[in-house]
Structures are given as C-alpha cells and as structure tokens.
C-alpha cells in the first residue's frame, strides 16, 4: 500500500481540509510476516496478513499512549462533502464500542436517531472509531484460527452482534473508486459516487 501515493495524498488533503491531525502507518512488510503464527485463512493472501499485523501494531501504540478510544482511516477514503453539516446532529448512545462514520450494513439494522443506525455487522474500515477496551478482542479475532475469512473488516465485524456498533446514515465516509494491485485491474468500489452502497453490497 505504500506505493499508492495518489490515494494517500488525496486522503491527507481531505484530512487537512477537516482539520484532522492523522498519522500514516507504514504496513508490515510481507517478508516480515511470521507465517507460523498466522491463521491458515491468510495463506495466499499476504497483503491481508500484513493488514492484520499492521492493525495490531496500531493497537499497541494506542495502549502505549493510554487513549480511551481511537480512530482508524484507510487511504482510499472519501468524505461526504457536507460532513461538517451532518456530524453535529448525530448523538451516539453511551454504550458504543464501534462508531462507523461510513460503511456497509450487512447485518440487522435498527434506526436509532437522526443520522445514526445500529447494526449487527458493518463492513469496511474507511473511518471507524473504536473504544480501546476492545483491543484484546480485536487482536483475538484478527488472529483467530477458527475464522475462515482473510478480510480484516469481516473478522472485526464478528464482534458487532455482541458489542454495540453504530453506523452513520447517510455515509459520511466511503471508499473511492480505485484499482487493486498498484493500479492493475478494473477500477472498483463497493459504493456509488454519492456514497450510497451498491446493490448487493449491503445497505
């Protein structure tokens, strides 16, 4: 992902426009992955093994800093053009463990209040706020040998049925159209240009 300079620069422009101070995390190198410690689901999916280990490195930094919660962004992020208008109207219940600024509901969705729903399964990690007391469980699911998926968001979403998870509606952040593998392949996104979820990709 380090080679995706255009995506990264676009993300940082948006962060700057919103007044956000963020830190870029260089992914764990493929050559440094301890394959003997990784679930078999990551076999033949080295970049996702790297993503899981990079997330765990982020968790370690959060613990070191003693933060009560933290926010993850992905480099292909697009923010809603009126995000600063929508955000002040959103009130999240105190029981929250995950707040997805945007994502795909792939579970049971419950209306909570203006701009907010509760979900039992949210896909994508483009912009998510997480309570730090979830870190031990997050590490467990990322390295759980009983889970068959190599997708980090799906592994994390396995916690959403148990731990209160909220999702902004409309999406206030989503995935830009991009190609996989350093520009190769057809441009792809699970979202339409206006941030709505594509048909058959959730709701």
VEXTOR-773064 format. One record per residue (C-alpha): residue number from 1; residue in three letters; x, y, z. Coordinates in steps of 0.5 Angstrom, whole numbers, plus 2048, in hexadecimal, padded with zeros to 3 digits. Layout:
ATOM   tormar   tilo     X     Y     Z
ATOM      NUM    ALA     X     Y     Z
...
***
This chain:
ATOM   tormar   tilo     X     Y     Z
ATOM        1    UNK   800   800   800
ATOM        2    UNK   806   805   801
ATOM        3    UNK   806   805   7F9
ATOM        4    UNK   7FF   808   7F9
ATOM        5    UNK   802   80F   7F9
ATOM        6    UNK   7FC   813   7F6
ATOM        7    UNK   7F7   80F   7FB
ATOM        8    UNK   7FB   811   801
ATOM        9    UNK   7FC   819   7FE
ATOM       10    UNK   7F4   819   7FD
ATOM       11    UNK   7F3   817   804
ATOM       12    UNK   7F7   81C   807
ATOM       13    UNK   7F4   821   803
ATOM       14    UNK   7EE   820   806
ATOM       15    UNK   7F0   81F   80D
ATOM       16    UNK   7F4   826   80C
ATOM       17    UNK   7ED   829   80A
ATOM       18    UNK   7E9   826   810
ATOM       19    UNK   7EF   828   815
ATOM       20    UNK   7F1   821   817
ATOM       21    UNK   7F8   81F   819
ATOM       22    UNK   7F9   818   817
ATOM       23    UNK   7FF   813   817
ATOM       24    UNK   801   80F   811
ATOM       25    UNK   802   808   813
ATOM       26    UNK   807   804   80E
ATOM       27    UNK   804   7FD   80D
ATOM       28    UNK   808   7F7   810
ATOM       29    UNK   80D   7F4   80A
ATOM       30    UNK   80B   7EE   807
ATOM       31    UNK   812   7EB   808
ATOM       32    UNK   811   7EC   810
ATOM       33    UNK   80A   7E8   811
ATOM       34    UNK   80B   7E3   816
ATOM       35    UNK   807   7DE   812
ATOM       36    UNK   808   7D8   817
ATOM       37    UNK   803   7DD   81C
ATOM       38    UNK   7FE   7DF   817
ATOM       39    UNK   7F7   7DB   815
ATOM       40    UNK   7F7   7D7   80F
ATOM       41    UNK   7F2   7DC   80C
ATOM       42    UNK   7F7   7E1   80B
ATOM       43    UNK   7FB   7DC   807
ATOM       44    UNK   7FC   7DE   7FF
ATOM       45    UNK   7F9   7E5   802
ATOM       46    UNK   7FF   7E8   804
ATOM       47    UNK   7FD   7EF   804
ATOM       48    UNK   7F7   7EE   808
ATOM       49    UNK   7FC   7EA   80D
ATOM       50    UNK   800   7F1   80D
ATOM       51    UNK   7FA   7F5   80E
ATOM       52    UNK   7F8   7F1   814
ATOM       53    UNK   7FF   7F1   817
ATOM       54    UNK   7FF   7F9   816
ATOM       55    UNK   7F9   7FA   81A
ATOM       56    UNK   7FC   7F6   820
ATOM       57    UNK   802   7FB   81F
ATOM       58    UNK   7FD   801   820
ATOM       59    UNK   7F9   7FE   826
ATOM       60    UNK   800   7FD   829
ATOM       61    UNK   801   805   828
ATOM       62    UNK   7FA   806   82B
ATOM       63    UNK   7FB   802   831
ATOM       64    UNK   802   806   832
ATOM       65    UNK   7FF   80D   831
ATOM       66    UNK   7FA   80B   836
ATOM       67    UNK   7F4   80D   832
ATOM       68    UNK   7ED   80B   833
ATOM       69    UNK   7EB   80B   82C
ATOM       70    UNK   7EE   80C   825
ATOM       71    UNK   7EC   80D   81E
ATOM       72    UNK   7EE   809   818
ATOM       73    UNK   7EE   80B   811
ATOM       74    UNK   7F0   808   80A
ATOM       75    UNK   7F4   80B   805
ATOM       76    UNK   7EE   80B   800
ATOM       77    UNK   7E9   80F   804
ATOM       78    UNK   7E4   814   801
ATOM       79    UNK   7E1   818   806
ATOM       80    UNK   7DA   81B   805
ATOM       81    UNK   7DA   822   802
ATOM       82    UNK   7D5   824   808
ATOM       83    UNK   7D8   820   80D
ATOM       84    UNK   7D9   826   812
ATOM       85    UNK   7D2   828   811
ATOM       86    UNK   7D0   821   813
ATOM       87    UNK   7D4   81F   818
ATOM       88    UNK   7D1   824   81E
ATOM       89    UNK   7CB   821   81D
ATOM       90    UNK   7CD   81A   81F
ATOM       91    UNK   7CC   817   826
ATOM       92    UNK   7CF   811   828
ATOM       93    UNK   7CD   80D   82E
ATOM       94    UNK   7D2   80C   833
ATOM       95    UNK   7D2   804   833
ATOM       96    UNK   7D6   805   82C
ATOM       97    UNK   7DC   800   82A
ATOM       98    UNK   7DD   802   823
ATOM       99    UNK   7DA   808   81F
ATOM      100    UNK   7DB   807   818
ATOM      101    UNK   7DB   80E   814
ATOM      102    UNK   7D9   80A   80E
ATOM      103    UNK   7D9   803   80C
ATOM      104    UNK   7D4   7FE   809
ATOM      105    UNK   7CF   7FB   80E
ATOM      106    UNK   7CF   7F3   80C
ATOM      107    UNK   7CB   7F1   812
ATOM      108    UNK   7C5   7F3   816
ATOM      109    UNK   7C4   7FB   816
ATOM      110    UNK   7C0   7FF   81B
ATOM      111    UNK   7BE   806   81B
ATOM      112    UNK   7C1   80A   821
ATOM      113    UNK   7C0   811   820
ATOM      114    UNK   7C2   817   81A
ATOM      115    UNK   7C8   814   816
ATOM      116    UNK   7C9   80E   81A
ATOM      117    UNK   7C7   807   81A
ATOM      118    UNK   7C9   801   81E
ATOM      119    UNK   7CC   7FB   81A
ATOM      120    UNK   7CE   7F3   81C
ATOM      121    UNK   7D3   7F3   816
ATOM      122    UNK   7D7   7F9   813
ATOM      123    UNK   7DB   7F8   80D
ATOM      124    UNK   7E1   7FD   80B
ATOM      125    UNK   7E6   800   810
ATOM      126    UNK   7E7   807   80C
ATOM      127    UNK   7E5   80B   812
ATOM      128    UNK   7E4   808   819
ATOM      129    UNK   7E4   80A   820
ATOM      130    UNK   7E6   804   825
ATOM      131    UNK   7E6   804   82C
ATOM      132    UNK   7ED   802   82F
ATOM      133    UNK   7EA   7FD   834
ATOM      134    UNK   7E8   7F9   82D
ATOM      135    UNK   7EF   7F8   82B
ATOM      136    UNK   7F0   7F1   82F
ATOM      137    UNK   7EA   7EE   82B
ATOM      138    UNK   7EC   7F2   824
ATOM      139    UNK   7F3   7EE   825
ATOM      140    UNK   7F0   7E8   826
ATOM      141    UNK   7EB   7E8   820
ATOM      142    UNK   7F1   7EA   81B
ATOM      143    UNK   7F5   7E4   81D
ATOM      144    UNK   7EF   7DF   81F
ATOM      145    UNK   7F1   7D9   81B
ATOM      146    UNK   7E9   7D7   81B
ATOM      147    UNK   7E7   7DC   817
ATOM      148    UNK   7E8   7DB   80F
ATOM      149    UNK   7E8   7E2   80C
ATOM      150    UNK   7EE   7E6   80B
ATOM      151    UNK   7EA   7EC   80B
ATOM      152    UNK   7EC   7F0   811
ATOM      153    UNK   7E5   7F4   811
ATOM      154    UNK   7E1   7EE   811
ATOM      155    UNK   7E6   7EB   817
ATOM      156    UNK   7E4   7F1   81B
ATOM      157    UNK   7DD   7F1   819
ATOM      158    UNK   7DC   7EB   81C
ATOM      159    UNK   7DC   7EF   823
ATOM      160    UNK   7D6   7F3   821
ATOM      161    UNK   7D1   7EE   823
ATOM      162    UNK   7D3   7EF   82A
ATOM      163    UNK   7D6   7F6   82A
ATOM      164    UNK   7D2   7FC   829
ATOM      165    UNK   7D4   7FE   822
ATOM      166    UNK   7D1   805   81F
ATOM      167    UNK   7D2   807   817
ATOM      168    UNK   7D1   80E   814
ATOM      169    UNK   7CB   80E   80F
ATOM      170    UNK   7CC   811   80A
ATOM      171    UNK   7D3   80F   80A
ATOM      172    UNK   7D8   815   80C
ATOM      173    UNK   7DE   811   809
ATOM      174    UNK   7DF   80B   804
ATOM      175    UNK   7E3   808   7FF
ATOM      176    UNK   7E6   80C   7F9
ATOM      177    UNK   7E6   808   7F2
ATOM      178    UNK   7ED   805   7F1
ATOM      179    UNK   7F0   7FF   7EE
ATOM      180    UNK   7F4   7FA   7F2
ATOM      181    UNK   7FB   7F7   7F2
ATOM      182    UNK   7FE   7FE   7F1
ATOM      183    UNK   7FA   800   7EB
ATOM      184    UNK   7F8   7FA   7E7
ATOM      185    UNK   7F1   7F7   7E6
ATOM      186    UNK   7EB   7FB   7E5
ATOM      187    UNK   7E9   801   7EA
ATOM      188    UNK   7E5   7FE   7EF
ATOM      189    UNK   7E1   801   7F5
ATOM      190    UNK   7DB   7FE   7FA
ATOM      191    UNK   7D8   805   7FA
ATOM      192    UNK   7D5   80A   7F4
ATOM      193    UNK   7D8   810   7F3
ATOM      194    UNK   7D3   814   7F8
ATOM      195    UNK   7D5   80F   7FE
ATOM      196    UNK   7CF   80A   7FD
ATOM      197    UNK   7D0   803   7FE
ATOM      198    UNK   7D0   7FF   7F7
ATOM      199    UNK   7CA   7FA   7F6
ATOM      200    UNK   7CC   7F3   7F9
ATOM      201    UNK   7D2   7F6   7FD
ATOM      202    UNK   7CE   7F7   804
ATOM      203    UNK   7C9   7FD   805
***
